[in-house]
Structure formats: C-alpha cells, structure tokens
Amino acid sequence: MPVVDARQFYWSAPPFEEQPLFRAPEEVMTGWTEVANQAQVELERFGLPATVMRAEEDFSVASPGVQILVCSARPFGVVLNWEPPIAGTPEFTKVVLDGAVNSPLLTYVAKGRIAMLDASAAILNSAGFITMKDYANGDGSTYDYRVLFAPKVSIIER
C-alpha cells in the first residue's frame, strides 16, 4: 500500500472549526501506521525508547521517550512528540497545576523536548526517512516534527 503524504490532508482540510468529522480514511491510516512502526524500530535500534500511538489515545499512559503519533485529523500523518520521564514526577505536576509558566523547570522541559525532537528527527533522516519540521499553527512559535516517508531499504540492509 502506497503511503499518502499527510500534507495533502493538512493543506486541503477545511478550517479547524468546520472539520469535526474530517478524518483520513482507514486505508491511509494503515499506511501511516506502517511508517510509524518502521520509525519506532529505527529509533529503538539507535537507543531511544519509542512508542507508536494513535493521536486519539490517552496520553496519560504514554511511556517516556519518543511518542510516534499517527493522526487521523489535524495535524494528520505521523508526528513525533517527546515525553521526558521528569514530566511524570510530583514536582513537575505541581508546577503545571500551579500555573507557574515562568518556572525554570517548565523552561528546562520545553527546551529539552525541542532538543530531543530535533535529535529524533535527525536520526530518522540519517537512516533514510523523509522528515520535516513544520509550523504547527502558522505563527512560527511551535512545530510539528513529521515523518513523511520511510526508506525503501533499511539502513542495516544498505
């Protein structure tokens, strides 16, 4: 099954408020899941813990490390996330619940997430995956780390 470029859906989707039922078809999701599974194998081979998840799943049970999200709605496709172990600690939870947006701990975790996402995408790119750092909301403040395509031949087999 050929993998469909997720950007097709992203660019052609109606505005967010008009799209409650706009979803990628299941056969497209199957292709994206294959790409996500290959990315998981590659990241784990390199030593990074990785979990493939559907974006609709409960993130509270996510394992620390790379979360490889398969998204049937915006942002569509395969998107990387990083969950640091520290995010599950009582100290971090307290800072979040207190709304301490200027906390050094929040800054530390935010910068660390970006560094780990950049590294994860670079590892996949080096292994032959096509990756992309894409504006998440058009204002340049946040990004989606996309995995668009897997290599035809694994780096191990080349």
Secondary structure as the mmCIF struct_conf table of DSSP 4:
data_model
#
loop_
_struct_conf.conf_type_id
_struct_conf.id
_struct_conf.beg_label_comp_id
_struct_conf.beg_label_asym_id
_struct_conf.beg_label_seq_id
_struct_conf.end_label_comp_id
_struct_conf.end_label_asym_id
_struct_conf.end_label_seq_id
HELX_LH_PP_P HELX_LH_PP_P1 PRO A 2 ASP A 5
HELX_RH_AL_P HELX_RH_AL_P1 ALA A 6 SER A 12
BEND BEND1 ALA A 13 ALA A 13
HELX_LH_PP_P HELX_LH_PP_P2 PRO A 14 PRO A 15
HELX_RH_3T_P HELX_RH_3T_P1 PHE A 16 GLU A 18
TURN_TY1_P TURN_TY1_P1 PRO A 20 LEU A 21
HELX_RH_AL_P HELX_RH_AL_P2 GLU A 26 PHE A 46
TURN_TY1_P TURN_TY1_P2 GLY A 47 GLY A 47
STRN STRN1 ALA A 50 ARG A 54
TURN_TY1_P TURN_TY1_P3 ALA A 55 GLU A 56
BEND BEND2 GLU A 57 GLU A 57
HELX_RH_3T_P HELX_RH_3T_P2 PHE A 59 VAL A 61
HELX_LH_PP_P HELX_LH_PP_P3 ALA A 62 SER A 63
BEND BEND3 PRO A 64 PRO A 64
STRN STRN2 GLY A 65 CYS A 71
BEND BEND4 SER A 72 ALA A 73
TURN_TY1_P TURN_TY1_P4 ARG A 74 PRO A 75
STRN STRN3 GLY A 77 GLU A 83
HELX_RH_3T_P HELX_RH_3T_P3 PRO A 85 GLY A 88
BEND BEND5 THR A 89 THR A 89
HELX_RH_AL_P HELX_RH_AL_P3 PRO A 90 ASP A 98
TURN_TY1_P TURN_TY1_P5 GLY A 99 GLY A 99
TURN_TY1_P TURN_TY1_P6 VAL A 101 ASN A 102
HELX_RH_AL_P HELX_RH_AL_P4 PRO A 104 SER A 126
TURN_TY1_P TURN_TY1_P7 ALA A 127 GLY A 128
STRN STRN4 ILE A 130 TYR A 135
BEND BEND6 ALA A 136 SER A 141
STRN STRN5 TYR A 143 PHE A 149
BEND BEND7 LYS A 152 VAL A 153
HELX_RH_3T_P HELX_RH_3T_P4 ILE A 155 GLU A 157
#
